[in-house]
Each structure stands twice: as C-alpha cells, then as structure tokens.
Amino acid sequence: MATPKRRTSHAKSMSRKAPNMKRTAPALSTCPQCHEPKLPHRVCPNCNYYDGKAIVAED
C-alpha cells in the first residue's frame, strides 16, 4: 500500500476542502396549503401535502 513521503501542507489540504466551505443553507419555499417553510420538491412536514394532494395519512 502506498504511503505518503511528506506531510500534506496546510495550504494544500485547505484548498482541497475549500469548495465545501462555500456551501450555503438550502433554499426554502412556502407550502401552498399551510404556508409554512419547507424544502422545495418535498412533502411538507407540517401538513403532509405535496402538489395539492395528501401524501401521508394523518392519524
């Protein structure tokens, strides 16, 4: 198995990690049913609706 001969420099490792540090929080949209914030293209966790239809049966 290959073993590194030299320690990876701080600049080299940080430049490799840099694209991940630029990430932002995901965008939120409002649910048309209950007007609560939710992730786009997902079932609303508050009212369980997606595209105007009830997806998960409420108890």
Secondary structure, DSSP 8 states (H G I E B T S, - for coil): ----SS---HHHHHHHHHHHHT------EE-TTT--EE-TTS--TTT-EETTEE-S---
